[in-house]
Amino acid sequence: MRTGIRALSEFSRFDEECDVLIVGLGCAGAAAAIEAREAGADVVVLERSSGGGGTSAMSGGVLYLGGGTKLQRACGFEDSPEEMFKYLMASVGKFPDEEKIRAYCEGSVAHYDWICAQGVPFKATFYYGCSGEPPTDDGLVWSGSEKTHPYKDLAKPAPRGHVPKHPHQTGHVLMKHLIASAREHGARIHGDSRVTALVLGADGAVVGAVAERYGEERSFRARGGVVIATGGFVLNDEMLQRWVPDGLRCSMRVAADGDDGSGIRLGMAAGADVAHMDKASISLPVTQPWGLKRGVIVNGQGQRFINEDTYYGRLGEAALFHHGGRAFMIVDDEIFEKPEYPNTGNVAAVGESIAELEAELGFARGSLQSAIAQYNEFAARGEDPLFGKDREWLRPLVKPPFGAFHCSTENCLYAVFTLGGLVTDADGRVLDPGRRAIPGLFAAGRSSAGVSVGSYSSGLSLGDGTFFGRRAGRAAAGAP
């Protein structure tokens, strides 16, 4: 018998039976539980920790939603499903799942209303000046690259970061309400229960699972299906080494204890296909506060490689995956301010001239000087022909002293989590390598390959986790 798989024939009886069995109680698992109960299914949730929440509860709490939600309209912004669709198709990486993205965008307004109906509060005010959760309790923020080159020319920009009412990180607020709603809907939640195997029938259908609780094994029969919602694999060094080795270099892994790939491995043992396992979100938050977008980011050769006003996730992905994780932020005395995230803003060098700074950084003679001279020439005219940085952030760097902040993996905060996972259709059905649905097996959240397939905007994990978690819950319950 394959590891992670048990045969139905091994069990004369099960310790507990239900219609839908959900593995993991983060945002995707909670949404699946609520929706399956709404469909009339008997639901059991198995959570390996003592209480639910997982990485979702530890997160900033941003949900990427749009298309003209009540919150967007209340804050004075126009949006449509089509503009949201165009942005996501252009920005989430190569080979996006068009069917999923279309469903997500067309259902986003109703999904925001559903989130509100679970008791999650949002303040109808907009916060300008940060990417992701604000330091205030404002409800709407920019959370991606919508208003930067090249995306602002491909889709009409609109802020889509919906943040529960609470200062700073708000994932715990979201999860408090979703878990409470799951309980109120009648889901039976078992903590300290680590699933070790899926139970397969003779025909290969997933019919249940086995879990360990306090050293004892318990078996669960699922008449409708099992939903895997256990998170990604960023805490599993072996899986990172195999698929995203650069992730091992990042100083911060955005994860709860359960993000060790266990759910993905269970699905693979049952015959599931995986996709985008080599993709990860890499945040390099050196342009917070936003005034630092006026700086210039260069690689290890002293050359610019991106528009500095873009989303900090795009900065990190470019720096790590395309420039070896070696980069520096160049500032002058006029725009100097300290980056606000912990472990950022470490000074690499200071000089009275760009030439002196260049030498201090060990760059080839003339490399940084030519890059800054070219940047300054066009910035004085409000132009950036190389990378299209918005003129709001263009200012020549001419006032000494000049400084360089470390933006390399060894000296700066790089925050990573994985994006790849089990292949699913738009209703959460897990597919095998032949694109056939594995009967009785569903997945959502970071256990699955979701909307983001190689590039990220803040809020997509909680957004598509809850959205497709709901769809997986309905499908497992047999609801249309």
C-alpha positions as CSV (number, residue, x, y, z in Angstrom):
1,M,0.0,0.0,0.0
2,R,1.3,3.4,-0.9
3,T,2.4,5.8,1.9
4,G,-0.5,8.0,2.8
5,I,-3.1,5.6,1.5
6,R,-5.3,3.0,3.2
7,A,-7.7,0.6,1.5
8,L,-11.4,0.6,2.4
9,S,-11.1,-3.2,2.8
10,E,-9.0,-2.6,5.9
11,F,-11.9,-1.2,7.8
12,S,-14.9,-3.2,9.1
13,R,-16.2,0.0,10.6
14,F,-15.3,3.7,11.0
15,D,-15.0,5.6,14.2
16,E,-17.1,8.5,12.7
17,E,-19.0,9.1,9.5
18,C,-20.1,12.2,7.7
19,D,-21.0,13.5,4.3
20,V,-18.1,15.9,3.9
21,L,-14.7,15.6,5.6
22,I,-12.6,18.7,5.6
23,V,-8.8,18.5,6.4
24,G,-7.6,21.8,7.7
25,L,-9.3,24.8,9.3
26,G,-7.7,27.8,7.7
27,C,-9.8,30.2,5.5
28,A,-10.4,27.6,2.7
29,G,-11.4,24.8,5.2
30,A,-13.7,27.1,7.1
31,A,-15.4,28.4,3.9
32,A,-15.8,24.8,2.7
33,A,-17.4,23.8,6.0
34,I,-19.9,26.7,6.0
35,E,-20.9,26.1,2.4
36,A,-21.2,22.3,2.7
37,R,-23.5,22.8,5.8
38,E,-25.5,25.4,3.8
39,A,-26.0,22.6,1.3
40,G,-27.3,20.3,4.0
41,A,-24.3,18.1,4.4
42,D,-23.1,16.6,7.6
43,V,-19.6,18.0,8.0
44,V,-16.6,17.1,10.1
45,V,-13.4,19.2,10.1
46,L,-10.1,17.7,11.2
47,E,-7.5,20.3,12.3
48,R,-4.0,19.3,13.4
49,S,-3.6,22.2,15.8
50,S,-5.7,22.7,18.9
51,G,-7.6,25.5,17.3
52,G,-8.2,26.6,13.7
53,G,-6.9,29.6,11.9
54,G,-3.5,28.4,10.5
55,T,-1.6,30.8,8.3
56,S,-4.8,32.6,7.5
57,A,-5.0,33.8,11.1
58,M,-1.4,34.9,11.1
59,S,-1.7,36.9,7.8
60,G,-2.4,40.5,7.2
61,G,-6.0,39.7,6.5
62,V,-6.2,41.2,3.1
63,L,-8.8,39.7,0.7
64,Y,-8.3,40.4,-3.0
65,L,-11.8,41.2,-4.2
66,G,-13.2,43.5,-6.8
67,G,-15.6,44.0,-9.7
68,G,-17.5,46.8,-7.9
69,T,-18.0,45.6,-4.3
70,K,-20.0,47.7,-1.9
71,L,-16.8,48.7,-0.2
72,Q,-15.1,49.9,-3.4
73,R,-18.2,51.9,-4.3
74,A,-18.5,53.4,-0.8
75,C,-14.8,54.6,-1.1
76,G,-15.5,56.2,-4.5
77,F,-13.9,53.7,-6.8
78,E,-15.3,52.1,-10.0
79,D,-14.5,48.6,-10.9
80,S,-15.9,45.8,-13.0
81,P,-15.4,42.0,-13.3
82,E,-13.9,42.5,-16.7
83,E,-11.2,45.0,-15.6
84,M,-10.4,42.8,-12.6
85,F,-10.1,39.8,-15.0
86,K,-7.8,41.7,-17.4
87,Y,-5.5,42.7,-14.5
88,L,-5.3,39.2,-13.0
89,M,-4.8,37.4,-16.4
90,A,-1.8,39.8,-17.0
91,S,-0.3,39.8,-13.5
92,V,-0.6,36.3,-11.9
93,G,2.1,34.6,-13.9
94,K,2.5,32.5,-17.0
95,F,-0.2,30.1,-18.0
96,P,-3.0,31.3,-15.7
97,D,-6.2,29.2,-15.3
98,E,-8.6,31.3,-17.2
99,E,-11.7,29.4,-16.1
100,K,-10.8,29.9,-12.4
101,I,-10.0,33.6,-12.9
102,R,-13.2,34.3,-14.8
103,A,-15.3,32.6,-12.1
104,Y,-13.4,34.4,-9.4
105,C,-13.9,37.8,-11.0
106,E,-17.5,37.3,-11.9
107,G,-18.3,36.0,-8.4
108,S,-16.2,38.5,-6.5
109,V,-18.9,41.0,-5.6
110,A,-21.2,38.3,-4.3
111,H,-18.3,36.7,-2.4
112,Y,-17.6,40.0,-0.6
113,D,-21.2,40.1,0.5
114,W,-20.9,36.5,1.7
115,I,-17.8,37.4,3.7
116,C,-19.7,40.2,5.3
117,A,-22.6,37.9,6.0
118,Q,-20.3,35.7,8.1
119,G,-19.9,38.7,10.5
120,V,-16.6,40.0,9.2
121,P,-16.6,43.8,9.6
122,F,-15.2,46.3,7.1
123,K,-14.8,50.1,7.5
124,A,-15.9,51.9,4.4
125,T,-12.8,54.1,4.2
126,F,-9.7,54.0,1.9
127,Y,-6.1,54.1,3.0
128,Y,-3.5,55.4,0.6
129,G,0.2,54.9,1.1
130,C,0.9,51.2,1.7
131,S,0.6,47.8,-0.1
132,G,-1.4,45.4,1.9
133,E,-2.8,45.8,5.4
134,P,-2.8,49.4,6.6
135,P,-1.6,50.6,10.1
136,T,-5.2,51.8,10.6
137,D,-8.6,50.1,10.6
138,D,-9.4,51.4,7.1
139,G,-11.0,48.8,4.8
140,L,-9.7,49.4,1.3
141,V,-6.1,49.5,0.1
142,W,-4.0,49.1,-3.0
143,S,-2.6,45.6,-2.7
144,G,-0.9,44.8,-6.1
145,S,0.6,46.4,-9.2
146,E,-2.7,47.7,-10.6
147,K,-1.6,51.3,-11.1
148,T,1.9,50.7,-12.2
149,H,3.5,49.8,-15.5
150,P,2.7,47.7,-17.4
151,Y,-0.6,46.8,-15.8
152,K,-2.2,50.3,-15.7
153,D,-2.2,50.3,-19.5
154,L,-3.8,46.8,-19.7
155,A,-6.7,47.2,-17.2
156,K,-8.3,50.1,-15.5
157,P,-6.7,50.4,-12.1
158,A,-8.8,50.0,-8.9
159,P,-7.8,49.1,-5.3
160,R,-9.0,45.6,-4.5
161,G,-7.4,44.9,-1.1
162,H,-10.4,44.4,1.3
163,V,-9.2,44.5,4.9
164,P,-11.3,43.6,8.0
165,K,-11.8,46.4,10.5
166,H,-8.8,46.3,12.8
167,P,-5.4,48.1,12.8
168,H,-2.4,46.3,11.3
169,Q,-2.7,42.6,10.7
170,T,-6.3,41.4,10.6
171,G,-6.1,37.7,9.6
172,H,-7.2,36.8,13.1
173,V,-10.3,38.9,12.8
174,L,-11.3,37.1,9.6
175,M,-10.7,33.7,11.0
176,K,-12.5,34.4,14.3
177,H,-15.6,35.1,12.4
178,L,-15.3,32.3,9.8
179,I,-14.6,29.6,12.5
180,A,-17.5,30.9,14.6
181,S,-19.8,30.7,11.5
182,A,-18.6,27.2,10.8
183,R,-19.5,26.2,14.3
184,E,-22.8,28.0,14.2
185,H,-23.7,26.2,11.0
186,G,-23.2,22.9,12.8
187,A,-19.8,21.7,11.5
188,R,-18.2,19.2,13.9
189,I,-14.6,20.4,14.5
190,H,-11.9,18.1,15.9
191,G,-8.7,19.7,16.9
192,D,-5.3,18.0,17.5
193,S,-6.2,15.6,14.7
194,R,-3.5,15.1,12.1
195,V,-4.6,13.2,9.0
196,T,-2.0,10.6,8.0
197,A,-3.8,8.8,5.2
198,L,-6.7,8.9,2.8
199,V,-8.9,5.9,2.5
200,L,-9.5,4.6,-1.1
201,G,-12.2,2.3,-2.4
202,A,-11.4,-0.5,-4.8
203,D,-12.3,1.9,-7.7
204,G,-9.8,4.5,-6.5
205,A,-12.4,6.8,-5.1
206,V,-11.5,8.7,-1.9
207,V,-14.0,7.6,0.8
208,G,-12.5,8.8,4.0
209,A,-9.3,9.5,6.0
210,V,-7.3,8.3,9.0
211,A,-6.1,10.7,11.6
212,E,-3.9,10.5,14.7
213,R,-5.1,12.2,17.9
214,Y,-3.1,12.1,21.1
215,G,-1.3,9.0,19.7
216,E,-4.5,7.1,18.8
217,E,-5.7,6.4,15.4
218,R,-9.2,7.4,14.3
219,S,-10.9,6.6,11.1
220,F,-13.5,8.8,9.3
221,R,-15.9,7.8,6.5
222,A,-16.9,10.5,4.1
223,R,-19.9,9.7,2.0
224,G,-19.6,12.7,-0.3
225,G,-15.9,13.6,-0.3
226,V,-12.8,14.8,1.4
227,V,-11.6,18.4,1.0
228,I,-7.9,19.0,1.5
229,A,-7.3,22.6,2.8
230,T,-4.0,22.1,4.7
231,G,-1.9,25.0,3.2
232,G,1.3,25.0,1.2
233,F,4.7,23.5,1.7
234,V,7.0,26.3,2.6
235,L,8.0,24.7,5.9
236,N,9.2,21.5,4.2
237,D,12.8,21.8,3.4
238,E,12.9,18.7,1.2
239,M,10.0,19.9,-0.9
240,L,11.5,23.4,-1.2
241,Q,14.8,21.9,-2.2
242,R,13.1,19.9,-4.9
243,W,10.8,22.6,-6.3
244,V,11.7,26.1,-5.0
245,P,15.3,25.9,-3.8
246,D,15.7,29.7,-3.8
247,G,13.0,29.8,-1.1
248,L,15.5,28.3,1.3
249,R,17.4,31.5,1.1
250,C,14.5,33.7,2.3
251,S,14.7,35.0,5.9
252,M,11.0,34.7,6.7
253,R,8.6,31.8,5.8
254,V,5.0,33.0,5.9
255,A,3.4,30.0,7.5
256,A,1.8,28.3,10.4
257,D,3.1,25.0,11.6
258,G,0.9,23.0,9.2
259,D,2.3,24.4,6.0
260,D,4.6,21.4,5.5
261,G,3.0,20.0,2.3
262,S,1.2,17.2,4.1
263,G,-2.1,17.7,2.3
264,I,-0.4,18.0,-1.1
265,R,1.5,14.7,-0.5
266,L,-1.8,13.0,0.5
267,G,-3.4,14.1,-2.7
268,M,-0.4,13.0,-4.8
269,A,-0.5,9.6,-3.1
270,A,-4.1,9.3,-4.2
271,G,-3.0,9.9,-7.8
272,A,-3.4,13.7,-8.0
273,D,-1.5,15.9,-10.4
274,V,0.4,19.0,-9.2
275,A,1.1,22.3,-10.9
276,H,3.3,25.4,-10.4
277,M,5.2,23.7,-7.7
278,D,8.3,25.9,-8.6
279,K,6.4,29.1,-8.0
280,A,6.3,31.2,-4.8
281,S,5.4,34.6,-3.6
282,I,8.5,36.6,-2.6
283,S,8.0,39.9,-0.8
284,L,10.8,42.5,-0.5
285,P,9.1,45.4,1.3
286,V,11.8,48.0,0.9
287,T,9.5,50.6,-0.6
288,Q,7.4,51.0,2.6
289,P,6.9,53.9,3.3
290,W,6.0,54.7,-0.3
291,G,8.3,57.7,-0.4
292,L,11.1,55.2,-1.0
293,K,9.7,54.4,-4.4
294,R,11.6,57.5,-5.4
295,G,14.8,55.5,-4.9
296,V,16.5,53.3,-7.5
297,I,16.9,49.6,-7.1
298,V,19.9,48.0,-8.8
299,N,21.2,44.4,-9.1
300,G,24.6,43.1,-8.2
301,Q,26.0,44.7,-11.4
302,G,24.7,48.2,-10.5
303,Q,22.0,48.1,-13.0
304,R,18.2,48.8,-12.7
305,F,15.9,45.9,-13.5
306,I,12.4,47.0,-12.5
307,N,10.2,50.0,-11.9
308,E,10.6,50.7,-8.2
309,D,6.9,51.8,-7.7
310,T,5.6,48.3,-8.4
311,Y,4.2,46.0,-5.7
312,Y,6.8,44.7,-3.3
313,G,6.0,41.1,-4.2
314,R,7.0,41.8,-7.7
315,L,10.2,43.4,-6.5
316,G,11.1,40.3,-4.5
317,E,10.2,37.9,-7.3
318,A,12.4,39.8,-9.7
319,A,15.3,40.2,-7.3
320,L,15.4,36.6,-6.2
321,F,14.4,34.6,-9.2
322,H,16.1,36.7,-11.9
323,H,19.0,38.5,-10.2
324,G,20.2,36.0,-7.7
325,G,18.8,37.7,-4.7
326,R,21.4,40.4,-4.8
327,A,20.1,44.0,-5.0
328,F,20.5,47.5,-3.4
329,M,18.3,50.5,-3.0
330,I,20.1,53.7,-3.9
331,V,18.9,57.0,-2.3
332,D,20.1,60.5,-1.8
333,D,19.9,62.8,1.2
334,E,16.6,64.4,-0.1
335,I,14.6,61.2,-0.3
336,F,16.3,59.3,2.5
337,E,14.0,57.7,5.1
338,K,14.2,54.4,7.0
339,P,12.2,51.4,5.6
340,E,9.6,50.5,8.2
341,Y,9.5,46.7,8.0
342,P,11.7,44.8,10.5
343,N,15.1,43.6,9.1
344,T,15.0,46.1,6.2
345,G,16.9,49.3,5.9
346,N,20.3,47.9,6.7
347,V,22.8,50.3,5.2
348,A,25.3,48.8,2.7
349,A,27.3,51.8,1.8
350,V,27.4,55.6,2.0
351,G,29.3,58.1,-0.3
352,E,29.6,61.7,-1.1
353,S,29.3,60.9,-4.7
354,I,27.8,58.1,-6.8
355,A,31.3,57.2,-7.8
356,E,32.3,56.8,-4.2
357,L,29.1,54.7,-3.5
358,E,29.9,52.6,-6.5
359,A,33.4,51.8,-5.2
360,E,32.1,51.1,-1.7
361,L,29.6,48.5,-3.1
362,G,32.3,46.9,-5.2
363,F,30.7,47.5,-8.5
364,A,32.6,47.8,-11.8
365,R,33.9,51.3,-12.4
366,G,31.2,53.4,-14.2
367,S,28.4,50.8,-13.9
368,L,26.4,52.5,-11.2
369,Q,27.4,56.0,-12.3
370,S,26.0,55.4,-15.8
371,A,22.8,53.8,-14.5
372,I,22.1,56.7,-12.2
373,A,23.1,59.3,-14.8
374,Q,20.7,57.8,-17.3
375,Y,18.0,57.6,-14.6
376,N,18.5,61.2,-13.5
377,E,18.5,62.6,-17.1
378,F,15.0,61.2,-17.8
379,A,13.6,61.6,-14.2
380,A,14.3,65.4,-14.5
381,R,11.8,65.3,-17.5
382,G,9.3,63.1,-15.6
383,E,10.1,60.1,-17.8
384,D,11.3,56.5,-17.3
385,P,11.6,55.0,-20.8
386,L,13.3,51.8,-19.5
387,F,10.8,50.6,-16.9
388,G,7.9,53.0,-16.9
389,K,7.9,54.2,-13.3
390,D,5.1,56.7,-12.7
391,R,6.2,60.3,-12.7
392,E,4.8,60.7,-9.2
393,W,7.9,58.8,-8.0
394,L,10.5,60.2,-10.4
395,R,13.1,62.5,-8.9
396,P,16.8,62.8,-9.8
397,L,19.1,61.6,-7.1
398,V,21.5,64.5,-6.9
399,K,21.8,65.6,-3.3
400,P,24.7,64.1,-1.4
401,P,25.4,62.1,0.7
402,F,24.2,59.1,-1.2
403,G,23.3,55.8,0.4
404,A,22.6,52.2,-0.4
405,F,20.3,49.9,1.5
406,H,20.8,46.2,1.4
407,C,18.1,44.4,-0.6
408,S,19.9,41.1,-0.8
409,T,18.7,37.9,0.7
410,E,21.5,37.7,3.3
411,N,20.9,41.2,4.7
412,C,17.2,42.0,4.1
413,L,13.7,40.7,4.8
414,Y,12.5,38.3,2.1
415,A,9.1,36.8,2.9
416,V,8.2,33.6,1.1
417,F,5.3,31.2,0.7
418,T,4.5,28.6,-1.9
419,L,1.9,28.9,-4.7
420,G,1.9,25.5,-6.3
421,G,-0.2,22.5,-5.3
422,L,-2.8,20.0,-6.4
423,V,-4.5,20.5,-9.7
424,T,-8.2,21.3,-9.4
425,D,-11.0,22.4,-11.5
426,A,-13.1,25.5,-10.8
427,D,-15.2,23.5,-8.3
428,G,-12.3,22.2,-6.3
429,R,-12.3,18.7,-7.8
430,V,-8.8,17.3,-7.7
431,L,-7.6,16.1,-11.1
432,D,-5.1,13.3,-12.0
433,P,-2.4,13.8,-14.7
434,G,-5.0,12.9,-17.4
435,R,-7.2,15.8,-16.2
436,R,-9.7,13.3,-14.8
437,A,-11.4,14.1,-11.5
438,I,-10.4,11.7,-8.7
439,P,-13.8,10.7,-7.2
440,G,-14.4,12.0,-3.7
441,L,-11.3,14.3,-3.6
442,F,-11.4,18.1,-3.4
443,A,-8.9,20.8,-2.5
444,A,-8.7,24.5,-2.0
445,G,-6.4,27.2,-0.7
446,R,-2.6,26.9,-0.8
447,S,-2.9,23.1,-1.0
448,S,-4.1,23.7,-4.6
449,A,-2.7,25.5,-7.6
450,G,-5.0,28.6,-7.4
451,V,-5.4,31.9,-9.1
452,S,-1.8,33.0,-8.6
453,V,0.5,30.8,-10.6
454,G,3.9,32.6,-10.4
455,S,3.3,36.2,-9.4
456,Y,1.2,37.7,-6.6
457,S,-0.9,40.5,-5.3
458,S,-1.7,40.8,-1.6
459,G,-5.0,39.2,-0.7
460,L,-5.1,36.5,-3.4
461,S,-4.5,33.7,-0.9
462,L,-7.4,34.6,1.4
463,G,-9.5,35.7,-1.6
464,D,-9.3,32.6,-3.7
465,G,-8.9,30.4,-0.7
466,T,-12.3,31.4,0.7
467,F,-13.9,31.6,-2.8
468,F,-12.8,28.2,-4.1
469,G,-13.1,26.7,-0.6
470,R,-16.8,27.5,-0.8
471,R,-17.1,25.9,-4.2
472,A,-15.2,22.8,-3.1
473,G,-17.5,22.5,-0.1
474,R,-20.6,22.7,-2.3
475,A,-19.3,20.2,-4.8
476,A,-18.3,17.7,-2.1
477,A,-21.8,18.1,-0.6
478,G,-23.3,17.3,-4.1
479,A,-24.8,20.8,-4.5
480,P,-24.9,22.4,-7.9
